[in-house]
């Protein structure tokens, strides 16, 4: 499944017509998800706004279960605690599976934990037993009179520990410059012009020599994550950050210009060289079938957060 942001000024009737046309031509179905543009760390669920809090919780739950990285803050125990709290909240749904043997089934555990995390559990690890143990401890510690929205907020605070909380994500690879020039959005000339413009605005003048066009080193199997503050690249297997590019003008490592066409999103980024701590401009090429969607999401979140290009 691929999420695609739709412009706020779009008309629903026109979009429905387009989705019917796409299904007729490709056989692929589309559906709409009405949700907040992005969740942010530090938020709390307001008990006086039940509907808003409930919808926000379920949006965060869906994002958590679809997390593409294999860990939550590199701490499996946090993930198990979250699973136990979700189990507590959804007791009615899981009432026939509140024992380790019954719960220890993939179709049930994937409703409590991300599939990526389940896939990396060591052989012999009894996930069901660990979740039930934490569930029983949570039951003993929580006030049964506590309202559901307050318990949701407890879980919501744990969701915020997730690396990808509030992010739009795409799995792809860092590639070389696209061989098809029609898929290129940041040509060498545009790269140099954008860098000179940025240098004049932030460094007080243009560089004496035209900047060399260097490429970010290719790397396969990565996750591109975008939120209100930054664009980050994570290693898909380890979950480690590879690059982090902020939006703020004062940030050393940041994304300056971007665009997407075909299967490639290109960005001009300022980053440190592998062999030197000196910040230098580079062109990043991210390859994914939804590259244009990623570029549009980056543009939307950047503007919505109040940053100006």
DOTIKE-226539 format. One line per field, with one value per residue (C-alpha): residue number from 0; x, y, z. Coordinates in steps of 0.001 Angstrom, whole numbers. Last residue first. Example, Ala and Ser with C-alpha at 12.3 -4.5 7.8 and 13.67 -1.06 7.14 Angstrom:
<atoms>
resi = [1	0]
X = [13670	12300]
Y = [-1060	-4500]
Z = [7140	7800]
</atoms>
This chain:
<atoms>
resi = [308	307	306	305	304	303	302	301	300	299	298	297	296	295	294	293	292	291	290	289	288	287	286	285	284	283	282	281	280	279	278	277	276	275	274	273	272	271	270	269	268	267	266	265	264	263	262	261	260	259	258	257	256	255	254	253	252	251	250	249	248	247	246	245	244	243	242	241	240	239	238	237	236	235	234	233	232	231	230	229	228	227	226	225	224	223	222	221	220	219	218	217	216	215	214	213	212	211	210	209	208	207	206	205	204	203	202	201	200	199	198	197	196	195	194	193	192	191	190	189	188	187	186	185	184	183	182	181	180	179	178	177	176	175	174	173	172	171	170	169	168	167	166	165	164	163	162	161	160	159	158	157	156	155	154	153	152	151	150	149	148	147	146	145	144	143	142	141	140	139	138	137	136	135	134	133	132	131	130	129	128	127	126	125	124	123	122	121	120	119	118	117	116	115	114	113	112	111	110	109	108	107	106	105	104	103	102	101	100	99	98	97	96	95	94	93	92	91	90	89	88	87	86	85	84	83	82	81	80	79	78	77	76	75	74	73	72	71	70	69	68	67	66	65	64	63	62	61	60	59	58	57	56	55	54	53	52	51	50	49	48	47	46	45	44	43	42	41	40	39	38	37	36	35	34	33	32	31	30	29	28	27	26	25	24	23	22	21	20	19	18	17	16	15	14	13	12	11	10	9	8	7	6	5	4	3	2	1	0]
X = [12347	10216	9493	6099	5542	2850	5382	7906	5148	3683	7026	8255	4922	5149	8694	7636	4629	6916	9205	6337	7996	11147	14730	16214	18957	20835	22889	25643	26663	29540	29894	33479	33901	36048	36456	32808	31808	29486	26105	24267	21505	20280	17480	16371	13355	13524	10976	9341	9852	10527	11900	14049	16040	17809	17859	19897	23095	24416	21047	20513	18070	15813	14536	16813	18601	19355	21484	22242	20085	20262	17210	19507	17854	16187	19094	17477	17335	15882	13995	13435	11257	7624	8050	9727	11140	13050	13700	16753	17426	20272	22961	24406	26883	25443	26484	28943	28375	31380	30552	31448	34557	34564	31494	28561	28135	26946	26947	23205	21420	24337	25276	21674	21511	24906	23698	20490	22320	24911	22285	20122	23085	23963	20350	17972	14668	16037	13497	13615	17398	16941	20179	19033	21959	23056	20799	19861	17326	13637	11152	8931	7791	5584	6583	4666	6481	9219	11771	9101	9252	6109	4132	4862	3089	128	-75	-599	-2930	-5102	-5356	-6655	-9098	-10444	-11335	-9563	-11959	-9844	-6964	-3767	-1013	-2427	-3698	-263	1472	-917	-308	3460	3303	874	3259	6243	4277	3069	6572	8185	11692	12859	14720	15548	12880	13768	10594	8346	9896	9280	5720	5017	3428	-85	-2292	690	656	-2812	-2256	1253	34	1381	-1854	-3405	-316	424	-3103	-5528	-6718	-10490	-10885	-8794	-11453	-13009	-9579	-8697	-7296	-5438	-4007	-2872	-1137	611	1746	3151	5101	6451	7646	9321	11014	12426	14499	16380	14211	11398	12927	12862	12069	9055	6466	3030	1839	3028	1366	-1951	-1687	-844	-3942	-5963	-4815	-5538	-9060	-9695	-8281	-10342	-13489	-12998	-12018	-12272	-9843	-7157	-4693	-1157	1334	5041	6122	4103	1422	1093	-1509	-4349	-6407	-9052	-7900	-9317	-9407	-7791	-8218	-5741	-7156	-4859	-7108	-10498	-9039	-7278	-10490	-12459	-9748	-9941	-13725	-13447	-10822	-13095	-15956	-13677	-12597	-8906	-8056	-6345	-3955	-3932	-1106	-371	-31	1284	0]
Y = [27953	29104	27072	27406	23791	23518	24577	21845	19275	19945	20067	16849	15154	16304	14929	11607	11351	12036	9213	6712	4015	4436	5616	8365	10429	12850	15645	16972	20315	20351	20572	19937	16997	15205	11682	10635	14178	16068	17170	19944	18504	19164	16685	14314	12021	9282	6778	9124	12693	14202	17512	18906	21966	22864	19804	20268	19411	22521	23743	27524	27496	24976	22033	19388	16629	13380	10722	7024	6534	2982	709	-2287	-3831	-823	1573	4927	8148	11281	14350	16899	19010	18561	14884	12867	9320	7600	3951	2212	-1041	-139	2504	4904	7533	11056	12656	15500	18480	20759	24235	27121	28821	32045	30971	33424	35817	36395	32758	32251	34039	34266	30619	29474	31239	29789	26302	26646	27898	25094	22358	23928	23848	20235	19196	18816	17391	14459	11908	13256	12765	8977	7632	8703	9865	7005	5416	5685	2905	2352	1989	5049	6735	9593	10401	11267	8621	6994	6480	5298	6911	8853	5606	5371	8690	7425	4315	6409	8714	5745	4949	8491	8149	4875	6449	5180	3292	143	2018	700	-1203	-4737	-4646	-3396	-6287	-8753	-7216	-7331	-11063	-11544	-9741	-11820	-15080	-14234	-13258	-16525	-16027	-19413	-17957	-14269	-11696	-9912	-10708	-9604	-6131	-5734	-7059	-4141	-5160	-5618	-6473	-8306	-10509	-11837	-13020	-14174	-16523	-16509	-15191	-18642	-20146	-17144	-16661	-13805	-15096	-15442	-11910	-10374	-8044	-7233	-6722	-4026	-1430	-4024	-5673	-2248	-1788	-5159	-4444	-1075	-2820	-5330	-2504	-777	-4090	-4395	-1251	102	3239	1083	-1579	-3275	-218	-181	795	-383	-1283	2089	4088	2324	2944	6631	7066	5132	7468	10611	9368	8706	12058	14047	12137	12500	16160	16874	14020	15892	13427	14696	15955	16130	14512	15548	13882	14695	15741	14586	11819	11032	7920	7571	4400	3140	-154	-1401	-3052	-903	915	464	957	4142	5498	4795	6571	9583	9905	9660	12425	14690	14175	14799	18205	19067	22282	20376	18750	14940	13136	9701	6643	3464	0]
Z = [504	3415	6539	8224	9249	6566	3917	4757	5283	1828	-28	1570	842	-2804	-3130	-1584	-3915	-6907	-5768	-5527	-7654	-5497	-6100	-3946	-5587	-3317	-4872	-2661	-1166	1334	5106	6239	8635	6015	4638	4398	3469	5752	4448	2657	514	-3008	-3446	-6199	-6123	-8750	-10087	-12598	-11487	-8077	-6838	-4066	-2972	304	2560	5712	7523	9236	10496	10535	7626	9372	7292	8800	6891	8702	7013	7651	10752	12143	11786	11240	8176	6534	7058	7762	5708	7324	6101	8820	11084	10031	9132	6361	6454	3613	4469	3012	1173	-1155	-819	-3395	-2106	-2161	-5450	-5955	-8242	-7737	-6535	-8866	-7393	-5391	-3428	-3453	-566	2982	4071	4602	1751	-692	-8	-611	-3975	-4964	-4005	-5978	-9085	-8889	-8553	-11268	-13660	-12770	-13276	-10342	-11612	-13620	-14833	-18418	-18329	-18242	-16766	-13316	-11115	-8891	-6319	-2683	-2279	-1569	1274	1661	4859	6042	9611	12804	14866	12774	15560	17982	21422	20530	20521	24254	24874	22820	25007	28134	26178	25272	28978	29587	26659	28097	31431	34542	36794	36448	38057	36471	38295	38447	34851	33726	35474	33820	30386	30930	31566	28657	26280	27373	27106	23593	22435	23489	22065	20773	17814	18318	17411	14153	12210	15083	14951	11222	11648	13983	17305	18738	15752	14210	17324	16497	12895	13880	16640	20209	21699	22160	23750	25974	27414	26878	23490	23879	25282	22467	21021	24381	25904	23346	25744	27793	24669	23434	26802	26517	22946	24065	26837	24313	22043	24984	25822	22302	22785	19756	19935	18580	16367	12980	10868	8538	11163	9949	13454	14767	11975	12590	16333	15791	13601	16168	18946	16923	16177	19866	20968	18465	19375	23120	23252	26998	27723	25702	24141	24646	22088	22886	19620	16604	14493	10801	8232	10454	8911	6312	4485	984	-1086	-4261	-6130	-8721	-11859	-13982	-16482	-14796	-11329	-12419	-13997	-10817	-8805	-11127	-10775	-7010	-7058	-9092	-6643	-3648	-4921	-4448	-2560	234	-2230	-1896	-95	-1493	695	-911	0]
</atoms>
